Amino acid sequence: MYHTKEFYKNIDENLVNKFMNRAIRQGNALKEISNHHKIPLFTYESIYYGNGLNDILEYLNVESDLNLEKKYIDNKNRQRLFYTKERLL
């Protein structure tokens, strides 16, 4: 599995900002759809930092599989950032 973030050189910050604005608009649209259809949104952050995994399992009415949880959700398998002189986006 690939668990490292990449660093980039010579980034067009205007292009990054354009896509960030688009991502924000799309996120807002997803929230509206979620609210309209009463379907919860589950995020990476809620799974790793909150109770999101249990919320998903409860919503789907399935039981947790501890082996799969350790394989895919355990902190040791999260993406890591290696030290570098390059800057992040």
C-alpha positions in Angstrom: 0.0 0.0 0.0 1.0 3.6 -0.6 1.1 5.5 2.6 3.1 8.6 2.0 2.1 12.1 0.9 4.0 13.6 -2.1 5.6 17.0 -2.2 5.4 19.1 -5.3 7.6 21.8 -6.7 6.6 24.8 -8.8 3.0 24.8 -7.8 0.6 27.3 -9.5 -1.1 28.7 -6.4 -3.9 30.3 -8.4 -4.7 26.9 -9.8 -4.6 25.3 -6.3 -6.9 28.1 -5.0 -9.3 27.5 -7.9 -9.6 23.8 -7.2 -9.9 24.5 -3.4 -12.8 26.8 -4.1 -14.4 24.1 -6.3 -13.9 21.5 -3.6 -15.6 23.7 -1.0 -18.6 24.2 -3.3 -18.8 20.5 -4.0 -18.6 19.8 -0.3 -21.4 22.2 0.4 -23.5 20.5 -2.4 -22.8 17.1 -0.8 -24.0 18.4 2.6 -27.2 19.7 1.0 -27.9 16.4 -0.7 -27.2 14.6 2.5 -29.6 16.7 4.4 -32.3 16.5 1.7 -32.2 12.7 1.5 -31.4 12.2 5.2 -28.2 10.2 4.5 -25.3 11.0 6.8 -21.9 11.9 5.5 -18.9 10.1 6.8 -15.4 11.7 6.5 -11.9 10.6 6.9 -11.5 12.8 9.9 -14.5 11.3 11.7 -13.3 7.8 11.1 -9.7 8.4 12.3 -10.4 11.1 14.9 -14.0 10.6 16.0 -16.6 7.9 16.3 -17.2 7.7 12.6 -16.4 4.1 12.1 -19.0 3.0 14.7 -21.5 5.5 13.2 -21.0 3.9 9.7 -21.4 0.4 11.1 -24.5 1.4 13.0 -26.0 3.2 9.9 -25.3 0.1 7.7 -26.4 -2.3 10.5 -23.3 -4.4 10.3 -20.9 -5.6 13.0 -17.3 -4.6 13.3 -14.6 -6.9 12.0 -11.6 -6.3 14.3 -9.1 -7.8 11.9 -10.2 -5.5 9.1 -10.4 -2.6 11.4 -6.8 -3.2 12.5 -5.7 -3.6 8.9 -7.3 -0.5 7.5 -8.1 1.9 10.3 -5.3 1.4 12.8 -3.1 4.5 13.3 0.0 2.6 12.2 -1.5 2.2 8.7 -2.4 5.9 8.3 -0.6 8.0 5.8 2.7 9.3 7.0 4.6 12.4 6.1 8.3 12.1 5.7 10.6 15.0 6.5 11.7 17.0 3.5 12.7 20.5 2.6 9.9 20.8 0.1 6.7 22.5 1.1 3.2 21.0 1.3 0.2 22.2 -0.6 
